[in-house]
Amino acid sequence: MDMAEIRHFRDLRGELAADSPLARFTSWRAGGRAEMLFLPADRDDLATFLRQLPPATPLTVLGLGSNTLVRDGGVPGAVVVTHNPGAALAVADGLIYADASVASPKLARFAAIHGCAEAEFLAGVPGTVGGALAMNAGAFGGETWTIVAAVETLDRHGERRTRSPGEYQIGYRSVRGPADEWFVAGHFALTPGDTEQGQAQIKSLLAKRGASQPTQWPNAGSVFRNPPGDYSARLIERAGLKDCTIGGASVSTLHANFIINNGNATARDIEQLIAHVQAEVERKHGIRLEPEVRVIGEVA
């Protein structure tokens, strides 16, 4: 994609670039480049972009890139990064409204400050509200869609819709709904709570996360879904895979369901380590672990 194609777009307020590196937009800090990269100023700006995007152009949406592996060959078409630290949060009609580009921990803190309970678990979700909605993200026993009252979406034509939870099939780390729509906001129904108690709970959960997860290293959160009745971390550890390393990628010694970038990992290192862990756990325990992370792009 060249600059002539980039100049085709009009009236955008965000940043649009061709052949742009994506590693800085993923929590693994690895991977290739985007053929076209767009950082919208807000959801109206995103709608303007989508209305001008050619129908045949592939489209990928990222939030904080915390659940995604971008292959070293890069991502064809357009990549939209929606994380926006200044995105809107509000309380209205008994619900909390959050733009999809808000970081999930920020929503947790906002809810606690406003005397709302049940969102504290989002402090342990290392991604955006949009990402949490897209995968029914969870932490510390909570799941995103248990508190969703409604969502707002944009489609490929920039058309906005408001949808109810009943229009989606919700499962463990799984959300299925209308095709070619992306979440741009969520409305959350929470119960009244005590502000000080909520803030204390968030502080406690974050301390627990810091003590049990390798937060000081680039990682993408939990790599594998937990199989029914068991825990992926336990199976990986019992297979003797803690600290198993391929290139610059290692299974964390602190939490076996995390793969960390030791500083120079390629996406290929990480993907090969994921496959190795799958094979070894299946060989030793007869259980095939299913990845929770999304792998996108092309092999270099």
MITOR-172768 format. One record per residue (C-alpha): y, z, x; residue number from 1. Coordinates in Angstrom, 3 decimals, always signed. Each point is the difference from the previous one (the first is absolute). Layout:
# MITOR-172768
<atom c2="Y" c3="Z" c1="X" seq="NUM"/>
...
# end
This chain:
# MITOR-172768
<atom c2="+0.000" c3="+0.000" c1="+0.000" seq="1"/>
<atom c2="+3.333" c3="-1.016" c1="+1.526" seq="2"/>
<atom c2="+3.603" c3="+1.030" c1="-0.567" seq="3"/>
<atom c2="+0.592" c3="-2.944" c1="-2.327" seq="4"/>
<atom c2="-2.480" c3="+1.520" c1="-2.443" seq="5"/>
<atom c2="+1.609" c3="+3.416" c1="+0.414" seq="6"/>
<atom c2="+3.408" c3="-1.470" c1="-0.817" seq="7"/>
<atom c2="-1.442" c3="-1.295" c1="-3.278" seq="8"/>
<atom c2="+0.476" c3="+3.494" c1="-1.472" seq="9"/>
<atom c2="+3.344" c3="+0.912" c1="-1.557" seq="10"/>
<atom c2="+1.817" c3="+3.171" c1="-1.084" seq="11"/>
<atom c2="-2.296" c3="+2.439" c1="+1.781" seq="12"/>
<atom c2="+1.432" c3="+3.333" c1="+1.142" seq="13"/>
<atom c2="-2.988" c3="+1.135" c1="+2.027" seq="14"/>
<atom c2="-1.303" c3="-1.177" c1="+3.377" seq="15"/>
<atom c2="-1.958" c3="-3.259" c1="+0.195" seq="16"/>
<atom c2="-1.550" c3="-1.285" c1="+3.227" seq="17"/>
<atom c2="-2.613" c3="-2.477" c1="+1.220" seq="18"/>
<atom c2="-2.850" c3="+0.809" c1="+2.416" seq="19"/>
<atom c2="+0.644" c3="+3.742" c1="+0.027" seq="20"/>
<atom c2="-2.252" c3="+2.712" c1="+1.521" seq="21"/>
<atom c2="-1.722" c3="+2.282" c1="-2.495" seq="22"/>
<atom c2="-1.358" c3="+2.754" c1="+2.255" seq="23"/>
<atom c2="+3.168" c3="+2.053" c1="-0.464" seq="24"/>
<atom c2="-0.562" c3="-0.073" c1="-3.766" seq="25"/>
<atom c2="-3.540" c3="+1.405" c1="+0.137" seq="26"/>
<atom c2="-0.970" c3="+3.586" c1="+0.756" seq="27"/>
<atom c2="-2.708" c3="-1.227" c1="+2.425" seq="28"/>
<atom c2="+2.757" c3="-1.730" c1="+2.012" seq="29"/>
<atom c2="-2.273" c3="-2.976" c1="+0.607" seq="30"/>
<atom c2="-0.406" c3="-3.559" c1="-1.224" seq="31"/>
<atom c2="+1.590" c3="-3.426" c1="-0.010" seq="32"/>
<atom c2="+3.057" c3="-1.635" c1="-1.489" seq="33"/>
<atom c2="+1.190" c3="-1.062" c1="-3.430" seq="34"/>
<atom c2="+0.706" c3="-3.674" c1="-0.542" seq="35"/>
<atom c2="+2.915" c3="+1.172" c1="-2.169" seq="36"/>
<atom c2="+1.201" c3="+3.594" c1="-0.319" seq="37"/>
<atom c2="+2.298" c3="+1.324" c1="-2.724" seq="38"/>
<atom c2="+1.447" c3="+3.493" c1="-0.276" seq="39"/>
<atom c2="+1.649" c3="+0.121" c1="-3.444" seq="40"/>
<atom c2="+3.081" c3="+2.128" c1="-0.578" seq="41"/>
<atom c2="-1.409" c3="+1.150" c1="-3.348" seq="42"/>
<atom c2="-2.252" c3="-1.214" c1="-2.791" seq="43"/>
<atom c2="+2.659" c3="-2.360" c1="-1.405" seq="44"/>
<atom c2="+0.216" c3="-1.590" c1="+3.440" seq="45"/>
<atom c2="-3.795" c3="-0.293" c1="+0.038" seq="46"/>
<atom c2="+0.099" c3="-1.716" c1="-3.396" seq="47"/>
<atom c2="+2.551" c3="-2.494" c1="+1.355" seq="48"/>
<atom c2="-2.310" c3="-0.743" c1="+2.931" seq="49"/>
<atom c2="-3.090" c3="-0.412" c1="-2.185" seq="50"/>
<atom c2="+1.757" c3="-2.429" c1="-2.315" seq="51"/>
<atom c2="+0.672" c3="-2.269" c1="+2.989" seq="52"/>
<atom c2="-3.338" c3="+0.391" c1="+1.776" seq="53"/>
<atom c2="-2.050" c3="-3.214" c1="-0.324" seq="54"/>
<atom c2="-3.048" c3="+0.585" c1="-2.230" seq="55"/>
<atom c2="-2.414" c3="-1.182" c1="+2.704" seq="56"/>
<atom c2="+1.300" c3="+2.465" c1="+2.617" seq="57"/>
<atom c2="-2.372" c3="+2.948" c1="+0.541" seq="58"/>
<atom c2="+1.642" c3="+3.362" c1="-0.672" seq="59"/>
<atom c2="-0.870" c3="+3.396" c1="+1.486" seq="60"/>
<atom c2="+1.791" c3="+3.234" c1="-0.870" seq="61"/>
<atom c2="+0.130" c3="+2.998" c1="+2.352" seq="62"/>
<atom c2="+1.506" c3="+3.431" c1="-0.482" seq="63"/>
<atom c2="-0.301" c3="+2.322" c1="+2.989" seq="64"/>
<atom c2="-3.035" c3="-1.929" c1="+1.226" seq="65"/>
<atom c2="-2.013" c3="+3.224" c1="+0.065" seq="66"/>
<atom c2="-3.153" c3="-1.393" c1="-1.563" seq="67"/>
<atom c2="+0.021" c3="-3.462" c1="+1.556" seq="68"/>
<atom c2="-1.365" c3="-1.747" c1="+3.073" seq="69"/>
<atom c2="+1.827" c3="-3.203" c1="+0.919" seq="70"/>
<atom c2="-2.232" c3="-2.267" c1="+2.058" seq="71"/>
<atom c2="+1.300" c3="-1.260" c1="+3.336" seq="72"/>
<atom c2="+0.286" c3="-3.590" c1="-1.224" seq="73"/>
<atom c2="+2.752" c3="+1.039" c1="-2.401" seq="74"/>
<atom c2="+0.584" c3="-0.545" c1="-3.704" seq="75"/>
<atom c2="+0.736" c3="-3.447" c1="-1.448" seq="76"/>
<atom c2="+2.637" c3="-0.473" c1="-2.637" seq="77"/>
<atom c2="+2.455" c3="+2.717" c1="-0.992" seq="78"/>
<atom c2="-0.309" c3="+3.711" c1="+0.719" seq="79"/>
<atom c2="+2.284" c3="+2.342" c1="-1.939" seq="80"/>
<atom c2="+0.566" c3="+3.515" c1="+1.367" seq="81"/>
<atom c2="+1.260" c3="+2.194" c1="-2.806" seq="82"/>
<atom c2="+0.530" c3="+3.394" c1="+1.640" seq="83"/>
<atom c2="+3.604" c3="+1.065" c1="-0.536" seq="84"/>
<atom c2="+1.114" c3="+3.545" c1="+0.958" seq="85"/>
<atom c2="+2.966" c3="-0.333" c1="-2.368" seq="86"/>
<atom c2="-2.049" c3="-1.001" c1="-3.041" seq="87"/>
<atom c2="+0.612" c3="+1.664" c1="-3.349" seq="88"/>
<atom c2="-1.441" c3="+3.268" c1="-1.284" seq="89"/>
<atom c2="+1.137" c3="+1.476" c1="-3.313" seq="90"/>
<atom c2="-0.899" c3="+2.359" c1="-2.824" seq="91"/>
<atom c2="+0.358" c3="-1.467" c1="-3.490" seq="92"/>
<atom c2="-1.528" c3="+0.608" c1="-3.428" seq="93"/>
<atom c2="-2.349" c3="+2.632" c1="+1.355" seq="94"/>
<atom c2="-1.435" c3="-2.379" c1="+2.608" seq="95"/>
<atom c2="+0.609" c3="-0.532" c1="+3.695" seq="96"/>
<atom c2="+0.877" c3="-3.572" c1="+0.922" seq="97"/>
<atom c2="-0.739" c3="-1.318" c1="+3.500" seq="98"/>
<atom c2="+0.502" c3="-3.440" c1="+1.487" seq="99"/>
<atom c2="-3.210" c3="-1.323" c1="+1.546" seq="100"/>
<atom c2="+1.725" c3="-0.094" c1="+3.388" seq="101"/>
<atom c2="+0.408" c3="+3.809" c1="+0.068" seq="102"/>
<atom c2="-2.305" c3="+1.810" c1="+2.436" seq="103"/>
<atom c2="-2.557" c3="+2.077" c1="-1.904" seq="104"/>
<atom c2="+0.840" c3="+3.276" c1="+1.824" seq="105"/>
<atom c2="+3.645" c3="-0.483" c1="-1.005" seq="106"/>
<atom c2="-1.052" c3="-0.214" c1="-3.663" seq="107"/>
<atom c2="-2.022" c3="+3.207" c1="+0.408" seq="108"/>
<atom c2="+3.011" c3="+1.861" c1="+1.405" seq="109"/>
<atom c2="+2.336" c3="-1.424" c1="-2.663" seq="110"/>
<atom c2="-2.324" c3="+1.150" c1="-2.780" seq="111"/>
<atom c2="-0.256" c3="+3.498" c1="+1.445" seq="112"/>
<atom c2="+3.777" c3="+0.308" c1="+0.402" seq="113"/>
<atom c2="+0.395" c3="-0.917" c1="-3.673" seq="114"/>
<atom c2="-2.509" c3="+2.597" c1="-1.168" seq="115"/>
<atom c2="-2.881" c3="-2.378" c1="-0.700" seq="116"/>
<atom c2="-3.610" c3="+0.763" c1="+0.946" seq="117"/>
<atom c2="-3.128" c3="-2.141" c1="+0.586" seq="118"/>
<atom c2="+1.556" c3="-2.466" c1="+2.484" seq="119"/>
<atom c2="-0.336" c3="+2.266" c1="+3.036" seq="120"/>
<atom c2="-3.117" c3="-1.845" c1="+1.217" seq="121"/>
<atom c2="+2.121" c3="-3.122" c1="+0.611" seq="122"/>
<atom c2="+1.425" c3="+1.770" c1="+3.048" seq="123"/>
<atom c2="-3.325" c3="-0.799" c1="+1.671" seq="124"/>
<atom c2="+0.033" c3="-3.712" c1="-0.882" seq="125"/>
<atom c2="+1.411" c3="-1.955" c1="+2.986" seq="126"/>
<atom c2="+1.373" c3="-2.976" c1="-1.891" seq="127"/>
<atom c2="+2.391" c3="-1.147" c1="-2.689" seq="128"/>
<atom c2="-0.126" c3="+0.598" c1="-3.735" seq="129"/>
<atom c2="-0.898" c3="-3.683" c1="-0.424" seq="130"/>
<atom c2="-2.945" c3="+0.351" c1="+2.343" seq="131"/>
<atom c2="-1.113" c3="+3.186" c1="-1.735" seq="132"/>
<atom c2="+0.095" c3="-1.812" c1="-3.349" seq="133"/>
<atom c2="-1.844" c3="-3.032" c1="+1.377" seq="134"/>
<atom c2="-2.983" c3="+1.974" c1="+1.281" seq="135"/>
<atom c2="+0.113" c3="+3.226" c1="-2.041" seq="136"/>
<atom c2="+0.664" c3="+1.885" c1="+3.205" seq="137"/>
<atom c2="-0.966" c3="+3.638" c1="+0.156" seq="138"/>
<atom c2="+0.063" c3="+3.084" c1="+2.181" seq="139"/>
<atom c2="-0.982" c3="+3.653" c1="-0.289" seq="140"/>
<atom c2="-1.824" c3="-0.607" c1="-3.281" seq="141"/>
<atom c2="+2.798" c3="-1.887" c1="-1.776" seq="142"/>
<atom c2="+0.137" c3="-3.676" c1="-0.984" seq="143"/>
<atom c2="+3.060" c3="-2.113" c1="-0.751" seq="144"/>
<atom c2="-0.925" c3="-1.418" c1="-3.396" seq="145"/>
<atom c2="-0.678" c3="+3.425" c1="-1.541" seq="146"/>
<atom c2="+3.795" c3="+0.476" c1="-0.165" seq="147"/>
<atom c2="+1.107" c3="-3.566" c1="-0.853" seq="148"/>
<atom c2="+1.755" c3="-0.497" c1="-3.351" seq="149"/>
<atom c2="+1.048" c3="-3.633" c1="+0.559" seq="150"/>
<atom c2="+0.538" c3="-2.539" c1="+2.774" seq="151"/>
<atom c2="+2.383" c3="-2.895" c1="+0.533" seq="152"/>
<atom c2="-1.152" c3="-3.233" c1="+1.636" seq="153"/>
<atom c2="+1.284" c3="-3.330" c1="+1.270" seq="154"/>
<atom c2="-2.016" c3="-3.212" c1="-0.104" seq="155"/>
<atom c2="+0.158" c3="-3.119" c1="+2.182" seq="156"/>
<atom c2="+2.822" c3="-1.345" c1="-2.158" seq="157"/>
<atom c2="+2.144" c3="+3.100" c1="+0.429" seq="158"/>
<atom c2="-0.623" c3="+1.110" c1="-3.599" seq="159"/>
<atom c2="+0.041" c3="+3.742" c1="-0.585" seq="160"/>
<atom c2="-2.363" c3="+1.824" c1="-2.345" seq="161"/>
<atom c2="-0.655" c3="+3.579" c1="-1.032" seq="162"/>
<atom c2="-3.673" c3="+0.845" c1="-0.409" seq="163"/>
<atom c2="-1.998" c3="+3.031" c1="-1.117" seq="164"/>
<atom c2="-2.958" c3="+1.571" c1="+1.836" seq="165"/>
<atom c2="-2.248" c3="-1.357" c1="-2.753" seq="166"/>
<atom c2="+0.573" c3="-3.521" c1="+1.314" seq="167"/>
<atom c2="-1.761" c3="+0.865" c1="+3.277" seq="168"/>
<atom c2="-3.547" c3="+0.886" c1="+1.001" seq="169"/>
<atom c2="+0.345" c3="+3.089" c1="+2.166" seq="170"/>
<atom c2="-2.713" c3="+1.255" c1="+2.326" seq="171"/>
<atom c2="-0.454" c3="+1.835" c1="+3.269" seq="172"/>
<atom c2="+2.428" c3="-1.719" c1="+2.418" seq="173"/>
<atom c2="-0.056" c3="-2.966" c1="-2.353" seq="174"/>
<atom c2="+2.466" c3="-1.531" c1="-2.458" seq="175"/>
<atom c2="-0.585" c3="-3.233" c1="-1.891" seq="176"/>
<atom c2="+2.619" c3="-1.588" c1="-2.198" seq="177"/>
<atom c2="+1.885" c3="-3.227" c1="-0.692" seq="178"/>
<atom c2="-0.294" c3="-2.492" c1="+2.847" seq="179"/>
<atom c2="+2.971" c3="-1.019" c1="+2.157" seq="180"/>
<atom c2="+2.139" c3="+2.980" c1="-0.919" seq="181"/>
<atom c2="+1.367" c3="+2.605" c1="+2.382" seq="182"/>
<atom c2="+1.129" c3="+3.521" c1="-0.791" seq="183"/>
<atom c2="+3.745" c3="+0.530" c1="+0.377" seq="184"/>
<atom c2="+0.325" c3="+3.435" c1="-1.662" seq="185"/>
<atom c2="-1.929" c3="+2.835" c1="-1.539" seq="186"/>
<atom c2="+0.790" c3="+2.530" c1="-2.735" seq="187"/>
<atom c2="-1.814" c3="+3.299" c1="+0.494" seq="188"/>
<atom c2="-0.764" c3="+2.666" c1="-2.617" seq="189"/>
<atom c2="-0.120" c3="+3.405" c1="+1.664" seq="190"/>
<atom c2="-0.256" c3="+3.563" c1="-1.279" seq="191"/>
<atom c2="+2.751" c3="+2.602" c1="+0.456" seq="192"/>
<atom c2="-0.374" c3="+1.978" c1="+3.194" seq="193"/>
<atom c2="+1.742" c3="+2.430" c1="+2.314" seq="194"/>
<atom c2="+2.146" c3="-1.642" c1="+2.677" seq="195"/>
<atom c2="-0.664" c3="+2.576" c1="+2.720" seq="196"/>
<atom c2="-3.718" c3="+0.025" c1="-0.727" seq="197"/>
<atom c2="-0.149" c3="-3.814" c1="+0.063" seq="198"/>
<atom c2="+1.855" c3="-0.220" c1="+3.287" seq="199"/>
<atom c2="-2.239" c3="+2.664" c1="+1.517" seq="200"/>
<atom c2="-3.095" c3="-1.892" c1="-1.146" seq="201"/>
<atom c2="+1.285" c3="-3.224" c1="+1.571" seq="202"/>
<atom c2="+0.692" c3="+1.830" c1="+3.262" seq="203"/>
<atom c2="-3.524" c3="+1.432" c1="-0.065" seq="204"/>
<atom c2="-1.598" c3="-3.381" c1="-0.718" seq="205"/>
<atom c2="+1.937" c3="-1.678" c1="+2.817" seq="206"/>
<atom c2="-1.060" c3="+2.748" c1="+2.415" seq="207"/>
<atom c2="-3.621" c3="-0.514" c1="-1.084" seq="208"/>
<atom c2="+0.362" c3="-3.744" c1="+0.519" seq="209"/>
<atom c2="+1.492" c3="+0.461" c1="+3.455" seq="210"/>
<atom c2="-2.832" c3="+2.323" c1="+1.007" seq="211"/>
<atom c2="-2.816" c3="-2.199" c1="-1.286" seq="212"/>
<atom c2="+1.259" c3="-3.558" c1="+0.570" seq="213"/>
<atom c2="+1.130" c3="-1.840" c1="+3.182" seq="214"/>
<atom c2="+3.598" c3="-0.416" c1="-1.155" seq="215"/>
<atom c2="+1.291" c3="-0.265" c1="+3.582" seq="216"/>
<atom c2="-1.812" c3="-3.335" c1="+0.512" seq="217"/>
<atom c2="+0.533" c3="-3.320" c1="-1.812" seq="218"/>
<atom c2="-2.597" c3="-0.183" c1="-2.782" seq="219"/>
<atom c2="-0.430" c3="-1.349" c1="-3.525" seq="220"/>
<atom c2="-1.231" c3="+3.115" c1="-1.756" seq="221"/>
<atom c2="-3.594" c3="+0.190" c1="-1.192" seq="222"/>
<atom c2="-1.866" c3="-3.131" c1="+1.038" seq="223"/>
<atom c2="-2.978" c3="+0.260" c1="-2.381" seq="224"/>
<atom c2="-0.407" c3="+1.031" c1="-3.618" seq="225"/>
<atom c2="-2.147" c3="+3.072" c1="-0.501" seq="226"/>
<atom c2="-3.435" c3="-0.996" c1="-1.333" seq="227"/>
<atom c2="-1.178" c3="+1.721" c1="-3.194" seq="228"/>
<atom c2="-0.893" c3="+3.613" c1="+0.686" seq="229"/>
<atom c2="+0.883" c3="-0.063" c1="+3.684" seq="230"/>
<atom c2="+2.818" c3="-0.402" c1="+2.508" seq="231"/>
<atom c2="+0.466" c3="-2.925" c1="+2.359" seq="232"/>
<atom c2="+1.320" c3="+2.296" c1="+2.744" seq="233"/>
<atom c2="-3.188" c3="+2.096" c1="-0.112" seq="234"/>
<atom c2="-2.252" c3="-3.055" c1="+0.206" seq="235"/>
<atom c2="+1.991" c3="-1.494" c1="+2.873" seq="236"/>
<atom c2="-0.032" c3="+3.263" c1="+1.926" seq="237"/>
<atom c2="-3.739" c3="+0.517" c1="-0.550" seq="238"/>
<atom c2="-0.575" c3="-3.528" c1="+1.288" seq="239"/>
<atom c2="+1.546" c3="+1.154" c1="+3.288" seq="240"/>
<atom c2="+2.992" c3="-2.300" c1="-0.273" seq="241"/>
<atom c2="+2.901" c3="+2.368" c1="+0.611" seq="242"/>
<atom c2="+2.065" c3="-1.351" c1="+2.908" seq="243"/>
<atom c2="-1.912" c3="-3.308" c1="-0.098" seq="244"/>
<atom c2="+2.372" c3="-2.543" c1="+1.558" seq="245"/>
<atom c2="+0.403" c3="-3.764" c1="+0.038" seq="246"/>
<atom c2="+2.937" c3="-1.229" c1="+2.056" seq="247"/>
<atom c2="+3.025" c3="+2.069" c1="-0.993" seq="248"/>
<atom c2="-1.493" c3="+1.233" c1="-3.302" seq="249"/>
<atom c2="-1.927" c3="+3.266" c1="-0.375" seq="250"/>
<atom c2="-1.615" c3="+2.064" c1="-2.722" seq="251"/>
<atom c2="+2.108" c3="+3.158" c1="-0.153" seq="252"/>
<atom c2="-1.527" c3="+3.171" c1="+1.413" seq="253"/>
<atom c2="+2.032" c3="+1.972" c1="-2.544" seq="254"/>
<atom c2="-1.073" c3="-1.887" c1="-3.140" seq="255"/>
<atom c2="-2.862" c3="-2.495" c1="+0.227" seq="256"/>
<atom c2="+1.252" c3="-2.140" c1="-2.908" seq="257"/>
<atom c2="+3.125" c3="-0.899" c1="+1.984" seq="258"/>
<atom c2="+0.218" c3="-2.735" c1="+2.621" seq="259"/>
<atom c2="+2.912" c3="+0.392" c1="+2.372" seq="260"/>
<atom c2="+1.912" c3="-2.393" c1="+2.230" seq="261"/>
<atom c2="-0.001" c3="+1.558" c1="+3.453" seq="262"/>
<atom c2="+3.044" c3="-2.042" c1="+0.949" seq="263"/>
<atom c2="-1.211" c3="-3.531" c1="+0.639" seq="264"/>
<atom c2="-2.488" c3="-0.799" c1="-2.769" seq="265"/>
<atom c2="-0.156" c3="-3.496" c1="-1.397" seq="266"/>
<atom c2="-0.880" c3="-0.621" c1="-3.622" seq="267"/>
<atom c2="-3.249" c3="-1.503" c1="+1.298" seq="268"/>
<atom c2="-0.854" c3="+3.309" c1="+1.739" seq="269"/>
<atom c2="+0.558" c3="+1.891" c1="-3.243" seq="270"/>
<atom c2="-1.929" c3="-2.447" c1="-2.159" seq="271"/>
<atom c2="-2.939" c3="-0.032" c1="+2.405" seq="272"/>
<atom c2="-0.067" c3="+3.797" c1="+0.032" seq="273"/>
<atom c2="+0.009" c3="+0.092" c1="-3.814" seq="274"/>
<atom c2="-2.987" c3="-2.366" c1="-0.044" seq="275"/>
<atom c2="-1.801" c3="+2.039" c1="+2.682" seq="276"/>
<atom c2="+0.454" c3="+3.245" c1="-1.923" seq="277"/>
<atom c2="-1.304" c3="-1.681" c1="-3.168" seq="278"/>
<atom c2="-3.076" c3="-1.320" c1="+1.799" seq="279"/>
<atom c2="-0.834" c3="+3.286" c1="+1.733" seq="280"/>
<atom c2="+0.419" c3="+2.144" c1="-3.113" seq="281"/>
<atom c2="-2.182" c3="-2.409" c1="-1.976" seq="282"/>
<atom c2="-2.614" c3="-0.047" c1="+2.762" seq="283"/>
<atom c2="-0.164" c3="+3.789" c1="+0.273" seq="284"/>
<atom c2="+0.650" c3="+1.103" c1="-3.594" seq="285"/>
<atom c2="-0.833" c3="-3.048" c1="-2.136" seq="286"/>
<atom c2="+3.490" c3="+0.045" c1="-1.536" seq="287"/>
<atom c2="+2.433" c3="-2.918" c1="+0.241" seq="288"/>
<atom c2="+3.540" c3="+1.339" c1="+0.230" seq="289"/>
<atom c2="+2.618" c3="-2.027" c1="-1.847" seq="290"/>
<atom c2="+3.381" c3="-0.413" c1="+1.701" seq="291"/>
<atom c2="+3.005" c3="+1.458" c1="-1.745" seq="292"/>
<atom c2="+2.428" c3="-1.939" c1="+2.204" seq="293"/>
<atom c2="+1.107" c3="-3.530" c1="-0.876" seq="294"/>
<atom c2="-0.568" c3="-2.639" c1="+2.705" seq="295"/>
<atom c2="+2.351" c3="-2.986" c1="-0.188" seq="296"/>
<atom c2="+0.907" c3="-2.999" c1="+2.112" seq="297"/>
<atom c2="-1.845" c3="-2.310" c1="+2.327" seq="298"/>
<atom c2="-2.173" c3="+0.622" c1="+3.048" seq="299"/>
<atom c2="+1.784" c3="-0.960" c1="+3.213" seq="300"/>
# end
